[in-house]
Amino acid sequence: MSDYAAPLRDIRFAMTEIAGLDAVIALPGMEEISADLVDAVLTEAGRFADEAVAPLNRVGDIQGAVLENGVVRTADGFRETYRQFCEGGWNGAPFDPEYGGQGLPWLVSTALTEMWQSACLSFSLAPLLTQGAVDLLANHGSDEQKDVFLEKMISGEWAGTMNLTEPQAGSDVGALATRAVPAGDGTYRISGQKIFISYGDQDFTDNIVHMVLARTPDAPRGIRGVSLFIVPKVLVNGDGSLGARNDLRPVGLEHKLGIHGSPTCVMAYGEGDGALGTLVGEENCGIQYMFTMMNNARLGVGLQGVAVAERAYQQARAFAMERVQGRDEVNGGKAPVPILHHPDVRRMLMTMKAEIEAMRALCYWVAGALDRAQRTGDAEAQAQVDLMIPVVKAWCSDLGVEIASLGVQVHGGMGFIEETGAAQHMRDSRIAPIYEGTNGIQAMDLVARKLARDGGEALRAQLALMRADGPGENLAAAIDAVERAAGLILGRFGREFGAAAAAAVPFCHLLGLATGGWLLARGAAAAERLLAEGAEDTEFLEAKRLTSRFYAETLLPQHAGLLAAIEAAGGAELEMAAEQF
């Protein structure tokens, strides 16, 4: 199995030439950030990902995590590497220096996160969840809560989690039953059970700060009656030191298809007097606050599609260069050749490469828009982020599974054998379309909230931006297909909601496909400019042009099939009776 090597040239190109790094580091509050500093950070992160994190991937898959005497033990090397990770300051990369963060833009942090996730997805989930919890508290916590928790969480000394799902309440968060009873002193007693809690317990940190959704006694039914509470594993004394153990514990670990190194816990709250928690913000506003953490995580999960696909691609490419099988039927010759010479293997590798670069470009471009929105209050940038976050999560994670599957196919029979490692990427990638809101939910968020909320105004602005670059024939046709599909869906909402909903997933894929093509075309134009200016890295830049061309000629034509599926949506699938399935 080949080792992971952070694709620093591709990462730098996507950041600078597509996502606009220079404009991002010129934003207010970025005065201490320079291109040279970013380059140094990326170089050191790549070294750490390659040398320290990547070796954990196979170990975590084989050993997994175990629950012993009420405590979770992670696989060999996880705990030590986490400590090195925190000592390097990586946990606090995008956060406020006032609380010990590095103050780097989200664009840079997104590139770092890609490397951690490619190197070992199971390991990377711990800092990813802490990052989301920090973002939530920074935006919605009280000053006292920030003073108690932020510095410790940003440093990585304490971790954070997200607690939503219950046995009877998965995607339907409003059905949760966990209770929060006022204790009379401003705190609440939390009781209930949560499932599927990534890193609900671990042996990395002295404390874990759980973000728990629960319902107060007089709360209205449904999602409007959900509140958010900070429930630490260990209570914090007035002087900031750790006190008594809180009334919560992991009672089981899930046995999963993949990400074995990441402990997915069943958590029990309040088996005694109740776990002590403090309210975030106001009662009954919990889902609103939690969406800050969820949107942060959705960008991260979309990036997981990129990250696992990149590792699968690197392994498939190395195998195709080494595996000798068959003759070169294209150029002639009788001697056996590496399978990279065979057209279908080239097709698979080129598909993997083009889709990865399109996904990376989208994730980084959205991260750059997030920086603009947060640093300047740019409403247009925020609209772009809101519109594209569900596409990032759903389109990228779906493609991540497909690309990991192609990686297995490139290996042939050896790909189906666990020892090669290709199958692990496929197993690990499969969770990404499910958690943080299934991809069907993401697609419904896109059409029912983001598209319908403003009658398609944000989408029209996005399409105008894409057309302003003078797209080629296939890209222009894909943009037109998005516009037509959006009009059809908007027209159906008032009278044919089922048909509109049935079109959501193909529309999400269509928008991702077209946006990816647009961003790759931007990259190709930048490559042409750099070549004209005499850039030395000619092979790399020529590859950018060829990759964009392959995407435009071979992948973008999928827009016609997706549009046809959108036009037909809501027919047979809604007419079939339940007993006919």
N, C-alpha and C positions, 0 to 999 in steps of 0.2 A: 504494500500500500504506500503510495507516494506521500511525502510530507506536504503540509500546507505552506505556501509562500505568499505573504500578503501582496496583492497585485498593486503595488504602490504607483506604478506609472499610470495604470488605468484610473486609480482613485484620484490622483492629482489632476489628470486630464479632465475627469468629470467635474471635479470641484472648481477648477479654474476656468475651463472653456465652456462649460454648460451651466453650472450652478452659480457662477459669478462670484467667486471668492473675493476678488479685489473689491467689489462693491460691498460685500458683506463686512469685511474688516474695516471698511471706511464708515460704518454705521456708528452712531453715538454709543459711547461706552466701550468701544473697541480700540481705543487709542494705544493700548499696550500690545496689541496683536499685530504682527507683521507677517508678510508672506514667508519670510525666512524662518520665523518662529513656528508657523504652521508646518512648514516643510520639516523642521527638526522634530516636531511632535509626531508627525506621521512616520518618520523614519524610526524613531525610538519605539513607537507603538507597534510597527511592523515587526521589529526585532523581538519585542516581548510576546506578541501573538505567535510568531513562528517558533520561538525557542521555549517559552514557558507554558503557554496555553494550549497550543496544538497537540502536544503529547498527551494531554488529558482526554482527548476525544475518544480514543479506543479504550482507554482504561475505564472511563466512566460508563461506556456502553457495556463492557463485560462485567464490571463489578457492581455497578448501580449504587444506589444508596440503601441503607438498611435502618430499620427502627429497632433500637435495643434499649430496653428498660425505660421507655418513654422519651428517648433521645435519638435524634437522627444522626447517623454517621455517614459522611460522604466518602466517595471513592478515594483511593490513594492519590495524594498530590493536590487534591482540590483545596484543602484548607491552607496549605503552605503557599500555593499559587495565589489564592485570594489575598493573603497577607502581603505578598509582593505587589499585587495589583493595587492595593490600597496605599502601600508605602510609596509607590510611584505616582500617586496623585490622580490615577486614572478614574477613580470613582466619582470625583468631583469636577470632571472636565468642564461641563457647561454651566456650572452654578456660580452663584454670587460670591465673590471673594470676601465679602463681609462675613460670611459663614464658613470660610475656608475653601471655597471653590476656586477653580482655575479661571473662570470667566471666559472660557472659549465659546465661540458661536456654536449654535446647534448644527450648522453645516459641518464643522470640524468634528464635533462629538458624534455625528451620524457616521462619518467615515471611520472613526475609532470603533464604534459599536459594530459596524460591519466586520471589522477584523476580529474582534472578540468572538462574534457569533460564527464566523467561518472557522475559526480555530477550534472552538468547542462550544456548540450551542448550549449544551447542558450547563456548563459553567457560567456562560454569559447571562443566563436568565436571572441569576441572583443580583448582579449589579443593575440589570435592566429594570427589575421591579423596584429596587431601591431608588433608582433615578426617577421613576414615575411617582413614587410616594413623596420624594423631595419636591418635585414639581407641583404636586397637589398641595402640600403644606405651604410652600412658598407663595402660592396664589390664594389659598383659602384659610390657612391657619391663623390663629390669633398670635399676637406678638409673644405672648407667654409660651404658646406651643412651639413657635419658631425658635425661641431662645432655648427651650428644653431639648428639642429633637434635631434641628437642622444641622448643626455643626457636627454632631456625632454621626448622622446619616451621610452627610456629604463626605466626611472622611472615610466612611466605610466601617467605622468602629461598630456602628449599629446598622442593621439591615432593615428593609421595608418590604411589606407584602400587600397584596390586594385580596380582600375576602368578600366575594359576591355570591358565588354559587352555593346552592344547598341541594339536597337530594330531590326536592320537589320544585326547585326554582333554579333553572339553568338560564336560558336566554330570557325567560319571563322573570326579570328581577323583582317585579312588583309582587310576586307570589312568595317572597321570602318570609320566614317565620321567626328568625332570630330576634330576641326581645332585648330592649334596653330600658331598664326601669330606673327612674331617678332615685338617687341615694339620699337626697336631701342636702347634700353639701356641694352641689354643682357637678358631681360626677354621676355616672350611670353604672348599673350592674348589668352586664351583658351575659346572655345565656342562649345557647343554640349550637347548631352544628354547621360547619362549612366544609365543602368538598372541593377537590381539584385545586388546592392551594399550593402553587409552586413555591418551593423553599419556605413552606409554613414552619419548618424547623430545620436547623442545620448546625454544624459544629464550627462555623466560621467566626461568629460574633457573640459577644456577651449579651446582646439584647436584640430583639426583633420587634419592630414597630408595625403592628398589624393595622391596616386600614379596613375597618369592618362596617359593612352595611347592616343596619338593624332597624327595628320598628319600635317606637315608643308606645306606651299603653293606649293613649288616646289618638294615635295617628290615623289618618284616613286610609281607606283600603287602597290597594294598588301601588303603583310606582310613586304617587304623590305623597305617600306616607312613609317614605324611606329616609332615614337619617344616616349620617356618617360619623364614625367614632374612631378615635385613636385608642388602641388597646395594646399596650406593650407586653411582651413576654415577661419582662421583669419590671416591676414598678420603679419609678424614679423618685428619689428623695428631693426635698426642697433645695438641697445644695448641689443637685445634679448627679449625685452618686446613685448607684443601684441599690434597691432595697429588696423587698420580699418578692418571691415568685408570684406572678398573677395566676388567677384561676383559669388557666387554659393549657391545652396540651395536644400534641398530635396523637391520634389513636389508631392511625393506619397509614400505610403508603400504598398508592395505586401501582398495579403491575401493568406497564404500558407497552405499546408497540415500539416506541422509540424514546429519545431523550432520557435514557435510563439513569444517567448521572445526576439528573435534576430530581430531587425528592418532591413528589406531588402528594400532599398530605390531606388526610381527613382531620379536621381540627374540631375539638370539642371546647366550647366556652361555657363556663359556669356550672361545672359539675358539683361545686360546693356552694358558696354564698353568691357566686356570680363574678365574672371577670370585671375588673375595674376599668372603665373607659371614660374618655372625655369627648364631648361633642365638638365636631368641627363645624364652625359657622352656626347656622340656624337649624332647628328641627325641620324635618320633612323636605330638606333641600339636598339630601345626600347624593342622589343620582346626578344632580347638576354638578356637584363638586367632584364626584367620582369620574365624570366624563373628562376632566382635565387629565387625570391619571390614565384613563382608558385611551384617550387620543394620543398621549405620549407613547403608550404601549402599542397602539395600532401602527404608528410609524415604525416602531422597533420591530414589530412582528412582520410587517411588510418587508423590512430590511432582512429579516431572517430568510425570506424567500431568495433574496439576492445572495446572502451569505452562504447558505447550504448549497445553492446552485453553483456558486463559484468554486467551492471545495470539490463538488462532484465533477465539475468541468475540468479542474486541474488534474484530478485523478484519471479521468477518461482520456484527456489529451496525452498524458504521460503513457498510459497503457497503449493508446493507438500508435504512438511513436516507437514503442518497444515490441509489441506483439507482432510477430512475423507469421503471416497466414495468406496463402494464395499469391497469384501473379498480378503484375500491374497490367490490367487489361486495357487501360487508357493509353499508356505510352508504349505498350508492348514489352517483350522480355519474358524469359522463362524462369528467372530466379524468383524465389519467394521474396515478398516485400512486407514491410510493416503495414498494418491494416489502414494506416492514415492515407495510403495511396488509393484506397477504394472510394468511389464517389459517394456511396451511401453513408460511409463513416464520416466523410467530410461534411455531408449534409447535416448529420446529427451534431457534429461538433460546431459547425457554423451556426446552427439553430441555437445551441446552448450559448455560444459566445454572444450572438446578437441580442438574444433576449436578456441575458445578464446585463449587458451594457445598457440596454434600454431601461431595465428596471433600476439599475444603479443611478442612471441619469435622473429618473423620475424621483427617486427617494431624495437625492441630493438637492434637486431643484426645489422640492417642497420644503426641505430643511432650510434652504436659503430664504424662501418666502416666509417661513416661520420666524427667522431672524429679523427680517424687515418688519414684519407685523409687530413683534414684541419690542423692538428697539425704537420704532418710530410711530407706532400706532397706525400704520398704513392699512387702510380698510380694504383696498384692493388686494394686497398681499394676504390679508387674513381670509378674504373670500376665496382666494386660490387654495389656501391651506384647507379650509373647511370643505371645499368641493372635492379636492383630490385625496384627502386622507383615506376615505373608504376605498378609493381606487388603489392607492398604495398598498393597503392591507390586503385587499382581496385579489387583485390582479397579480401582484408580486408573489403572494404566497401560493396561489394556484400554479403559477408558472414554476415556482420553486419545486413543487412536487413533480411536474412534468419533466423538468430538466434533470432532476435526480433520477427519474425513471429512464431517461435517455442515457444517463451515465451508466446505469446497469446494462442497458442494451449495447452500448459500445464495447463493454467487457465481454459480451456474449455469455456463454455458460458460466464463465468465471465470475460474472457479475452477480449471479444468483447464489454464489458461495460466500458465506459470511466472512471468511478469512481475508478476502480481498478488500473489504471495507466499503465497497460501492453500495451494498444493500443498506448499510447503516445510514447513509445520507438520505436514502429514500424513506426509511422508517422515521428518521428524525424530522424530516421536512413535513411529514403528514399532519402533524399537530397544528401547524401554522394556519391552515384554512379553517380551523375549528375554534381555537381559543381567541380571547379578546373580541368575541362576537363572531359567529360563523360568517362565512363569506356571503351567504344568502342574506344575512342581516346587514352586512356592509352594503350590499347592492341595494337593499331596500332603503337604507339610510341615504344613499346617493340619490335615488329617484324620488322617494317620498318626502325627504326633508330638504336636501341640498338643491335638488332640481325644482321641486314643486314649490318650495318656500318662497322663492323670488321669481317664479314663472320662467326660470331658465336664464335669468340675467347674468349670473356669475359664469355660467357655461358659455353664453354668447361672448362675454369678454375674453374667456379663455380661447375660444375658437378664433376670435379676431386676432389675438396675439399669435396664434399658430399660423394664420393666413398671412400675417404681416411679413413673415420670413420668405414669402414666395415659394410655397411648397411645390415639389415635383408632382407629376401626374397621379401616381398612386397615393401619395400622402394627401393631395387635394381631394381625391375621391373618398378617402377615409374620413377626412374632416367633414365633407358633405354628408357622409353616411351618419356621423354622430349628430349633426344638426337635424337631419330628417328623423332619426330615431327619437331624439329628444322631443321633437314636435309631436310625433305619434303618441309618445308616453304621456306628455302633458295633456293632450287632447282626450286621453282615455280616463284620466284620474277622476273626473267628476261623474262619469257614467259607467265606466268599465274598470273598476279598481282591480279586479282579479286579473284582467289582461295586462294592465300596467305593471302589476306586481310580478306576473310571470315573465315579463320582459326585462326585469331588473338585472339579473345576472348577465345575460348577453350584452346588455347596454354597458354595464360596468367593464366588461372585457373589451368592448368596442372602444370605449373612451381610453382605457389603458393602452390598447394597441395603437391608436392614433397618436396619443400623446408621446408614447415611447418612440414612434417613428419621427415625430417632430423634433424631439430632443436629440436623437441620433443624427438627424439631418443638420442640426446646429453643430454637433460635434464634427461632422464631415466638413462643413464649411470652415470651421476653425482649423481643422487639419490642413485644408487647402491653403488657407492664409499662411499658416506657419511654414508649409513647404515653400510657398512663394517667397517668404522672407528668408529662406535659406536655413531652416532648422535642420539640425544634424540627425535627428532620430527619424530618418525617412521611412524605415521599415515599419515602425510603430504607427506613424501617421498614415502611411498608405493602408495599413490594416484597418484603421478607423474608417477610411473612405470605403473600403471593400465591405466592411461589416454593415455600414449604413446602407450601402447598395443592396446587399443580400436581404436585409430587413425589408427594404422598400419593394424589392422585386418578388420576394418569396413569401414573406410573412404578412405584409400589409394587405395583400389581396384577400385575406381572411375577412376583411370588413364586409364584403358582399354577403358572405354566408351569415355573419352575425346580424346584419341588417335584415336579411330574410327571416331569420329566427325571431327577431323582434317584431316584425310585421305579422308573423303568424302566431305570436304568443297569445295564450288565453283561449285557444281552441280546444283541441282534443284533451289536453291535460286537465282542463276544468270541466269538460263534459263527462268524463269517465266517472262512473259511480264508485263510491268507496269500496264496495264489495268486488269490483272488477279489477282492482289492483292486485 
